[in-house]
Amino acid sequence: MTSERTAAFHRINLLADRIGMDLDEFRFLAEQATGKRALVAMNDGQLEALEKHLRDFDTKGAAA
């Protein structure tokens, strides 16, 4: 695994933790954003899409 992918996994995990998502919620959101449930099965573009989706979710949640 490249250092870029490792960094992406780390950012995604931090976002999910900050949002307070449990594993089932996270998997559902990941599947909605990318069509895949397992992070390791996602390509770089899908990881970026998931990270963006989580950031958007975090921003909207903070505004509510």
PyMOL Python script that loads the backbone (N, CA, C, O; Angstrom):
from pymol import cmd

cmd.read_pdbstr("""\
ATOM      1  N   MET A   1       0.845  -1.164   0.000  1.00  0.00           N
ATOM      2  CA  MET A   1       0.000   0.000   0.000  1.00  0.00           C
ATOM      3  C   MET A   1       0.897   1.236   0.000  1.00  0.00           C
ATOM      4  O   MET A   1       1.894   1.295   0.720  1.00  0.00           O
ATOM      5  N   THR A   2       0.533   2.204  -0.804  1.00  0.00           N
ATOM      6  CA  THR A   2       1.348   3.410  -0.882  1.00  0.00           C
ATOM      7  C   THR A   2       1.096   4.304   0.324  1.00  0.00           C
ATOM      8  O   THR A   2       0.091   4.178   1.023  1.00  0.00           O
ATOM      9  N   SER A   3       2.026   5.193   0.540  1.00  0.00           N
ATOM     10  CA  SER A   3       1.863   6.119   1.666  1.00  0.00           C
ATOM     11  C   SER A   3       0.664   7.042   1.446  1.00  0.00           C
ATOM     12  O   SER A   3       0.038   7.482   2.410  1.00  0.00           O
ATOM     13  N   GLU A   4       0.338   7.338   0.173  1.00  0.00           N
ATOM     14  CA  GLU A   4      -0.830   8.174  -0.116  1.00  0.00           C
ATOM     15  C   GLU A   4      -2.118   7.470   0.303  1.00  0.00           C
ATOM     16  O   GLU A   4      -3.007   8.089   0.889  1.00  0.00           O
ATOM     17  N   ARG A   5      -2.215   6.178   0.001  1.00  0.00           N
ATOM     18  CA  ARG A   5      -3.414   5.417   0.394  1.00  0.00           C
ATOM     19  C   ARG A   5      -3.491   5.287   1.912  1.00  0.00           C
ATOM     20  O   ARG A   5      -4.569   5.399   2.496  1.00  0.00           O
ATOM     21  N   THR A   6      -2.358   5.054   2.541  1.00  0.00           N
ATOM     22  CA  THR A   6      -2.337   4.970   3.996  1.00  0.00           C
ATOM     23  C   THR A   6      -2.801   6.289   4.604  1.00  0.00           C
ATOM     24  O   THR A   6      -3.576   6.295   5.561  1.00  0.00           O
ATOM     25  N   ALA A   7      -2.337   7.394   4.060  1.00  0.00           N
ATOM     26  CA  ALA A   7      -2.750   8.711   4.549  1.00  0.00           C
ATOM     27  C   ALA A   7      -4.243   8.928   4.325  1.00  0.00           C
ATOM     28  O   ALA A   7      -4.923   9.491   5.182  1.00  0.00           O
ATOM     29  N   ALA A   8      -4.756   8.484   3.178  1.00  0.00           N
ATOM     30  CA  ALA A   8      -6.188   8.615   2.898  1.00  0.00           C
ATOM     31  C   ALA A   8      -7.004   7.804   3.896  1.00  0.00           C
ATOM     32  O   ALA A   8      -8.010   8.293   4.410  1.00  0.00           O
ATOM     33  N   PHE A   9      -6.587   6.575   4.177  1.00  0.00           N
ATOM     34  CA  PHE A   9      -7.283   5.752   5.176  1.00  0.00           C
ATOM     35  C   PHE A   9      -7.291   6.460   6.532  1.00  0.00           C
ATOM     36  O   PHE A   9      -8.305   6.477   7.230  1.00  0.00           O
ATOM     37  N   HIS A  10      -6.160   7.038   6.888  1.00  0.00           N
ATOM     38  CA  HIS A  10      -6.051   7.721   8.176  1.00  0.00           C
ATOM     39  C   HIS A  10      -7.005   8.918   8.232  1.00  0.00           C
ATOM     40  O   HIS A  10      -7.717   9.095   9.221  1.00  0.00           O
ATOM     41  N   ARG A  11      -7.022   9.733   7.184  1.00  0.00           N
ATOM     42  CA  ARG A  11      -7.926  10.893   7.155  1.00  0.00           C
ATOM     43  C   ARG A  11      -9.380  10.455   7.239  1.00  0.00           C
ATOM     44  O   ARG A  11     -10.174  11.061   7.958  1.00  0.00           O
ATOM     45  N   ILE A  12      -9.729   9.403   6.506  1.00  0.00           N
ATOM     46  CA  ILE A  12     -11.104   8.897   6.505  1.00  0.00           C
ATOM     47  C   ILE A  12     -11.484   8.391   7.895  1.00  0.00           C
ATOM     48  O   ILE A  12     -12.580   8.671   8.381  1.00  0.00           O
ATOM     49  N   ASN A  13     -10.595   7.656   8.525  1.00  0.00           N
ATOM     50  CA  ASN A  13     -10.875   7.161   9.877  1.00  0.00           C
ATOM     51  C   ASN A  13     -11.048   8.302  10.870  1.00  0.00           C
ATOM     52  O   ASN A  13     -11.929   8.249  11.728  1.00  0.00           O
ATOM     53  N   LEU A  14     -10.212   9.337  10.760  1.00  0.00           N
ATOM     54  CA  LEU A  14     -10.341  10.487  11.654  1.00  0.00           C
ATOM     55  C   LEU A  14     -11.672  11.199  11.441  1.00  0.00           C
ATOM     56  O   LEU A  14     -12.326  11.600  12.404  1.00  0.00           O
ATOM     57  N   LEU A  15     -12.074  11.356  10.180  1.00  0.00           N
ATOM     58  CA  LEU A  15     -13.359  11.992   9.891  1.00  0.00           C
ATOM     59  C   LEU A  15     -14.510  11.190  10.469  1.00  0.00           C
ATOM     60  O   LEU A  15     -15.410  11.750  11.096  1.00  0.00           O
ATOM     61  N   ALA A  16     -14.486   9.890  10.264  1.00  0.00           N
ATOM     62  CA  ALA A  16     -15.561   9.034  10.784  1.00  0.00           C
ATOM     63  C   ALA A  16     -15.615   9.113  12.308  1.00  0.00           C
ATOM     64  O   ALA A  16     -16.699   9.161  12.889  1.00  0.00           O
ATOM     65  N   ASP A  17     -14.459   9.126  12.952  1.00  0.00           N
ATOM     66  CA  ASP A  17     -14.419   9.247  14.411  1.00  0.00           C
ATOM     67  C   ASP A  17     -14.973  10.591  14.866  1.00  0.00           C
ATOM     68  O   ASP A  17     -15.749  10.658  15.819  1.00  0.00           O
ATOM     69  N   ARG A  18     -14.575  11.658  14.185  1.00  0.00           N
ATOM     70  CA  ARG A  18     -15.034  12.994  14.572  1.00  0.00           C
ATOM     71  C   ARG A  18     -16.542  13.122  14.411  1.00  0.00           C
ATOM     72  O   ARG A  18     -17.205  13.747  15.238  1.00  0.00           O
ATOM     73  N   ILE A  19     -17.078  12.540  13.363  1.00  0.00           N
ATOM     74  CA  ILE A  19     -18.512  12.582  13.118  1.00  0.00           C
ATOM     75  C   ILE A  19     -19.245  11.722  14.140  1.00  0.00           C
ATOM     76  O   ILE A  19     -20.421  11.952  14.425  1.00  0.00           O
ATOM     77  N   GLY A  20     -18.552  10.736  14.688  1.00  0.00           N
ATOM     78  CA  GLY A  20     -19.157   9.857  15.676  1.00  0.00           C
ATOM     79  C   GLY A  20     -19.923   8.700  15.061  1.00  0.00           C
ATOM     80  O   GLY A  20     -20.893   8.208  15.638  1.00  0.00           O
ATOM     81  N   MET A  21     -19.482   8.267  13.886  1.00  0.00           N
ATOM     82  CA  MET A  21     -20.157   7.173  13.194  1.00  0.00           C
ATOM     83  C   MET A  21     -19.750   5.831  13.766  1.00  0.00           C
ATOM     84  O   MET A  21     -18.586   5.607  14.095  1.00  0.00           O
ATOM     85  N   ASP A  22     -20.728   4.940  13.879  1.00  0.00           N
ATOM     86  CA  ASP A  22     -20.377   3.568  14.211  1.00  0.00           C
ATOM     87  C   ASP A  22     -20.067   2.836  12.905  1.00  0.00           C
ATOM     88  O   ASP A  22     -20.246   3.391  11.821  1.00  0.00           O
ATOM     89  N   LEU A  23     -19.611   1.608  13.009  1.00  0.00           N
ATOM     90  CA  LEU A  23     -19.158   0.867  11.832  1.00  0.00           C
ATOM     91  C   LEU A  23     -20.259   0.676  10.795  1.00  0.00           C
ATOM     92  O   LEU A  23     -20.000   0.806   9.599  1.00  0.00           O
ATOM     93  N   ASP A  24     -21.477   0.373  11.226  1.00  0.00           N
ATOM     94  CA  ASP A  24     -22.573   0.172  10.275  1.00  0.00           C
ATOM     95  C   ASP A  24     -22.913   1.453   9.528  1.00  0.00           C
ATOM     96  O   ASP A  24     -23.133   1.426   8.317  1.00  0.00           O
ATOM     97  N   GLU A  25     -22.956   2.575  10.242  1.00  0.00           N
ATOM     98  CA  GLU A  25     -23.222   3.862   9.592  1.00  0.00           C
ATOM     99  C   GLU A  25     -22.124   4.182   8.582  1.00  0.00           C
ATOM    100  O   GLU A  25     -22.394   4.631   7.468  1.00  0.00           O
ATOM    101  N   PHE A  26     -20.879   3.940   8.996  1.00  0.00           N
ATOM    102  CA  PHE A  26     -19.754   4.225   8.122  1.00  0.00           C
ATOM    103  C   PHE A  26     -19.818   3.378   6.857  1.00  0.00           C
ATOM    104  O   PHE A  26     -19.612   3.888   5.756  1.00  0.00           O
ATOM    105  N   ARG A  27     -20.101   2.093   7.010  1.00  0.00           N
ATOM    106  CA  ARG A  27     -20.189   1.212   5.843  1.00  0.00           C
ATOM    107  C   ARG A  27     -21.307   1.649   4.908  1.00  0.00           C
ATOM    108  O   ARG A  27     -21.140   1.636   3.688  1.00  0.00           O
ATOM    109  N   PHE A  28     -22.448   2.035   5.475  1.00  0.00           N
ATOM    110  CA  PHE A  28     -23.563   2.494   4.653  1.00  0.00           C
ATOM    111  C   PHE A  28     -23.164   3.741   3.869  1.00  0.00           C
ATOM    112  O   PHE A  28     -23.407   3.816   2.665  1.00  0.00           O
ATOM    113  N   LEU A  29     -22.560   4.712   4.533  1.00  0.00           N
ATOM    114  CA  LEU A  29     -22.157   5.938   3.859  1.00  0.00           C
ATOM    115  C   LEU A  29     -21.090   5.661   2.808  1.00  0.00           C
ATOM    116  O   LEU A  29     -21.119   6.242   1.723  1.00  0.00           O
ATOM    117  N   ALA A  30     -20.147   4.774   3.125  1.00  0.00           N
ATOM    118  CA  ALA A  30     -19.108   4.411   2.157  1.00  0.00           C
ATOM    119  C   ALA A  30     -19.727   3.769   0.927  1.00  0.00           C
ATOM    120  O   ALA A  30     -19.336   4.066  -0.202  1.00  0.00           O
ATOM    121  N   GLU A  31     -20.697   2.883   1.151  1.00  0.00           N
ATOM    122  CA  GLU A  31     -21.349   2.217   0.026  1.00  0.00           C
ATOM    123  C   GLU A  31     -22.122   3.223  -0.817  1.00  0.00           C
ATOM    124  O   GLU A  31     -22.123   3.128  -2.044  1.00  0.00           O
ATOM    125  N   GLN A  32     -22.782   4.186  -0.175  1.00  0.00           N
ATOM    126  CA  GLN A  32     -23.519   5.208  -0.906  1.00  0.00           C
ATOM    127  C   GLN A  32     -22.578   6.086  -1.731  1.00  0.00           C
ATOM    128  O   GLN A  32     -22.899   6.456  -2.861  1.00  0.00           O
ATOM    129  N   ALA A  33     -21.428   6.413  -1.169  1.00  0.00           N
ATOM    130  CA  ALA A  33     -20.487   7.307  -1.838  1.00  0.00           C
ATOM    131  C   ALA A  33     -19.706   6.624  -2.946  1.00  0.00           C
ATOM    132  O   ALA A  33     -19.363   7.264  -3.941  1.00  0.00           O
ATOM    133  N   THR A  34     -19.418   5.332  -2.796  1.00  0.00           N
ATOM    134  CA  THR A  34     -18.487   4.684  -3.723  1.00  0.00           C
ATOM    135  C   THR A  34     -18.985   3.385  -4.332  1.00  0.00           C
ATOM    136  O   THR A  34     -18.404   2.893  -5.299  1.00  0.00           O
ATOM    137  N   GLY A  35     -20.052   2.823  -3.782  1.00  0.00           N
ATOM    138  CA  GLY A  35     -20.536   1.538  -4.270  1.00  0.00           C
ATOM    139  C   GLY A  35     -19.796   0.352  -3.674  1.00  0.00           C
ATOM    140  O   GLY A  35     -20.080  -0.793  -4.027  1.00  0.00           O
ATOM    141  N   LYS A  36     -18.844   0.609  -2.768  1.00  0.00           N
ATOM    142  CA  LYS A  36     -18.078  -0.471  -2.136  1.00  0.00           C
ATOM    143  C   LYS A  36     -18.058  -0.258  -0.634  1.00  0.00           C
ATOM    144  O   LYS A  36     -18.028   0.877  -0.158  1.00  0.00           O
ATOM    145  N   ARG A  37     -18.075  -1.355   0.107  1.00  0.00           N
ATOM    146  CA  ARG A  37     -18.097  -1.258   1.567  1.00  0.00           C
ATOM    147  C   ARG A  37     -16.707  -1.357   2.181  1.00  0.00           C
ATOM    148  O   ARG A  37     -16.469  -0.794   3.250  1.00  0.00           O
ATOM    149  N   ALA A  38     -15.804  -2.044   1.543  1.00  0.00           N
ATOM    150  CA  ALA A  38     -14.474  -2.250   2.119  1.00  0.00           C
ATOM    151  C   ALA A  38     -13.504  -1.188   1.609  1.00  0.00           C
ATOM    152  O   ALA A  38     -13.342  -1.016   0.401  1.00  0.00           O
ATOM    153  N   LEU A  39     -12.866  -0.485   2.527  1.00  0.00           N
ATOM    154  CA  LEU A  39     -11.916   0.550   2.127  1.00  0.00           C
ATOM    155  C   LEU A  39     -10.808  -0.008   1.246  1.00  0.00           C
ATOM    156  O   LEU A  39     -10.396   0.637   0.282  1.00  0.00           O
ATOM    157  N   VAL A  40     -10.326  -1.202   1.571  1.00  0.00           N
ATOM    158  CA  VAL A  40      -9.208  -1.758   0.807  1.00  0.00           C
ATOM    159  C   VAL A  40      -9.601  -2.092  -0.623  1.00  0.00           C
ATOM    160  O   VAL A  40      -8.732  -2.206  -1.488  1.00  0.00           O
ATOM    161  N   ALA A  41     -10.900  -2.254  -0.890  1.00  0.00           N
ATOM    162  CA  ALA A  41     -11.348  -2.562  -2.246  1.00  0.00           C
ATOM    163  C   ALA A  41     -11.534  -1.306  -3.090  1.00  0.00           C
ATOM    164  O   ALA A  41     -11.743  -1.396  -4.300  1.00  0.00           O
ATOM    165  N   MET A  42     -11.461  -0.146  -2.463  1.00  0.00           N
ATOM    166  CA  MET A  42     -11.681   1.102  -3.186  1.00  0.00           C
ATOM    167  C   MET A  42     -10.418   1.532  -3.914  1.00  0.00           C
ATOM    168  O   MET A  42      -9.302   1.355  -3.424  1.00  0.00           O
ATOM    169  N   ASN A  43     -10.622   2.101  -5.094  1.00  0.00           N
ATOM    170  CA  ASN A  43      -9.478   2.677  -5.792  1.00  0.00           C
ATOM    171  C   ASN A  43      -9.246   4.099  -5.257  1.00  0.00           C
ATOM    172  O   ASN A  43     -10.018   4.589  -4.434  1.00  0.00           O
ATOM    173  N   ASP A  44      -8.198   4.743  -5.722  1.00  0.00           N
ATOM    174  CA  ASP A  44      -7.846   6.064  -5.197  1.00  0.00           C
ATOM    175  C   ASP A  44      -8.966   7.078  -5.396  1.00  0.00           C
ATOM    176  O   ASP A  44      -9.244   7.879  -4.503  1.00  0.00           O
ATOM    177  N   GLY A  45      -9.605   7.049  -6.549  1.00  0.00           N
ATOM    178  CA  GLY A  45     -10.706   7.975  -6.814  1.00  0.00           C
ATOM    179  C   GLY A  45     -11.878   7.754  -5.877  1.00  0.00           C
ATOM    180  O   GLY A  45     -12.514   8.710  -5.432  1.00  0.00           O
ATOM    181  N   GLN A  46     -12.165   6.497  -5.576  1.00  0.00           N
ATOM    182  CA  GLN A  46     -13.260   6.188  -4.655  1.00  0.00           C
ATOM    183  C   GLN A  46     -12.922   6.619  -3.232  1.00  0.00           C
ATOM    184  O   GLN A  46     -13.793   7.094  -2.503  1.00  0.00           O
ATOM    185  N   LEU A  47     -11.668   6.456  -2.837  1.00  0.00           N
ATOM    186  CA  LEU A  47     -11.252   6.936  -1.517  1.00  0.00           C
ATOM    187  C   LEU A  47     -11.425   8.450  -1.424  1.00  0.00           C
ATOM    188  O   LEU A  47     -11.887   8.965  -0.406  1.00  0.00           O
ATOM    189  N   GLU A  48     -11.052   9.161  -2.493  1.00  0.00           N
ATOM    190  CA  GLU A  48     -11.222  10.612  -2.515  1.00  0.00           C
ATOM    191  C   GLU A  48     -12.698  10.979  -2.426  1.00  0.00           C
ATOM    192  O   GLU A  48     -13.063  11.917  -1.716  1.00  0.00           O
ATOM    193  N   ALA A  49     -13.551  10.242  -3.146  1.00  0.00           N
ATOM    194  CA  ALA A  49     -14.990  10.507  -3.109  1.00  0.00           C
ATOM    195  C   ALA A  49     -15.548  10.282  -1.710  1.00  0.00           C
ATOM    196  O   ALA A  49     -16.366  11.068  -1.233  1.00  0.00           O
ATOM    197  N   LEU A  50     -15.113   9.220  -1.058  1.00  0.00           N
ATOM    198  CA  LEU A  50     -15.582   8.941   0.297  1.00  0.00           C
ATOM    199  C   LEU A  50     -15.122  10.031   1.256  1.00  0.00           C
ATOM    200  O   LEU A  50     -15.896  10.493   2.094  1.00  0.00           O
ATOM    201  N   GLU A  51     -13.877  10.438   1.135  1.00  0.00           N
ATOM    202  CA  GLU A  51     -13.377  11.496   2.013  1.00  0.00           C
ATOM    203  C   GLU A  51     -14.179  12.781   1.814  1.00  0.00           C
ATOM    204  O   GLU A  51     -14.538  13.444   2.788  1.00  0.00           O
ATOM    205  N   LYS A  52     -14.462  13.137   0.560  1.00  0.00           N
ATOM    206  CA  LYS A  52     -15.268  14.331   0.275  1.00  0.00           C
ATOM    207  C   LYS A  52     -16.665  14.179   0.860  1.00  0.00           C
ATOM    208  O   LYS A  52     -17.196  15.113   1.460  1.00  0.00           O
ATOM    209  N   HIS A  53     -17.253  13.016   0.688  1.00  0.00           N
ATOM    210  CA  HIS A  53     -18.594  12.750   1.203  1.00  0.00           C
ATOM    211  C   HIS A  53     -18.616  12.907   2.730  1.00  0.00           C
ATOM    212  O   HIS A  53     -19.542  13.506   3.277  1.00  0.00           O
ATOM    213  N   LEU A  54     -17.611  12.378   3.408  1.00  0.00           N
ATOM    214  CA  LEU A  54     -17.536  12.500   4.864  1.00  0.00           C
ATOM    215  C   LEU A  54     -17.328  13.950   5.289  1.00  0.00           C
ATOM    216  O   LEU A  54     -17.915  14.402   6.272  1.00  0.00           O
ATOM    217  N   ARG A  55     -16.492  14.677   4.547  1.00  0.00           N
ATOM    218  CA  ARG A  55     -16.282  16.097   4.875  1.00  0.00           C
ATOM    219  C   ARG A  55     -17.591  16.875   4.718  1.00  0.00           C
ATOM    220  O   ARG A  55     -17.936  17.699   5.565  1.00  0.00           O
ATOM    221  N   ASP A  56     -18.314  16.607   3.630  1.00  0.00           N
ATOM    222  CA  ASP A  56     -19.604  17.267   3.415  1.00  0.00           C
ATOM    223  C   ASP A  56     -20.575  16.920   4.539  1.00  0.00           C
ATOM    224  O   ASP A  56     -21.273  17.794   5.053  1.00  0.00           O
ATOM    225  N   PHE A  57     -20.618  15.653   4.917  1.00  0.00           N
ATOM    226  CA  PHE A  57     -21.487  15.193   5.995  1.00  0.00           C
ATOM    227  C   PHE A  57     -21.104  15.876   7.303  1.00  0.00           C
ATOM    228  O   PHE A  57     -21.977  16.297   8.063  1.00  0.00           O
ATOM    229  N   ASP A  58     -19.816  15.986   7.568  1.00  0.00           N
ATOM    230  CA  ASP A  58     -19.319  16.624   8.783  1.00  0.00           C
ATOM    231  C   ASP A  58     -19.715  18.097   8.803  1.00  0.00           C
ATOM    232  O   ASP A  58     -20.154  18.606   9.834  1.00  0.00           O
ATOM    233  N   THR A  59     -19.564  18.779   7.680  1.00  0.00           N
ATOM    234  CA  THR A  59     -19.902  20.195   7.583  1.00  0.00           C
ATOM    235  C   THR A  59     -21.393  20.417   7.792  1.00  0.00           C
ATOM    236  O   THR A  59     -21.793  21.315   8.533  1.00  0.00           O
ATOM    237  N   LYS A  60     -22.211  19.607   7.142  1.00  0.00           N
ATOM    238  CA  LYS A  60     -23.660  19.742   7.280  1.00  0.00           C
ATOM    239  C   LYS A  60     -24.100  19.414   8.696  1.00  0.00           C
ATOM    240  O   LYS A  60     -24.988  20.071   9.240  1.00  0.00           O
ATOM    241  N   GLY A  61     -23.484  18.399   9.297  1.00  0.00           N
ATOM    242  CA  GLY A  61     -23.833  18.021  10.664  1.00  0.00           C
ATOM    243  C   GLY A  61     -23.470  19.109  11.662  1.00  0.00           C
ATOM    244  O   GLY A  61     -24.195  19.343  12.628  1.00  0.00           O
ATOM    245  N   ALA A  62     -22.350  19.771  11.426  1.00  0.00           N
ATOM    246  CA  ALA A  62     -21.913  20.838  12.326  1.00  0.00           C
ATOM    247  C   ALA A  62     -22.816  22.059  12.201  1.00  0.00           C
ATOM    248  O   ALA A  62     -23.007  22.798  13.167  1.00  0.00           O
ATOM    249  N   ALA A  63     -23.369  22.266  11.012  1.00  0.00           N
ATOM    250  CA  ALA A  63     -24.239  23.418  10.783  1.00  0.00           C
ATOM    251  C   ALA A  63     -25.632  23.198  11.356  1.00  0.00           C
ATOM    252  O   ALA A  63     -26.337  24.160  11.659  1.00  0.00           O
ATOM    253  N   ALA A  64     -26.034  21.937  11.508  1.00  0.00           N
ATOM    254  CA  ALA A  64     -27.401  21.641  11.979  1.00  0.00           C
ATOM    255  C   ALA A  64     -27.566  21.853  13.462  1.00  0.00           C
ATOM    256  O   ALA A  64     -28.654  21.646  13.998  1.00  0.00           O
TER     257      ALA A  64
END
""", "prot")
cmd.dss("prot")
cmd.show_as("cartoon", "prot")
cmd.util.cbc("prot")
cmd.orient("prot")
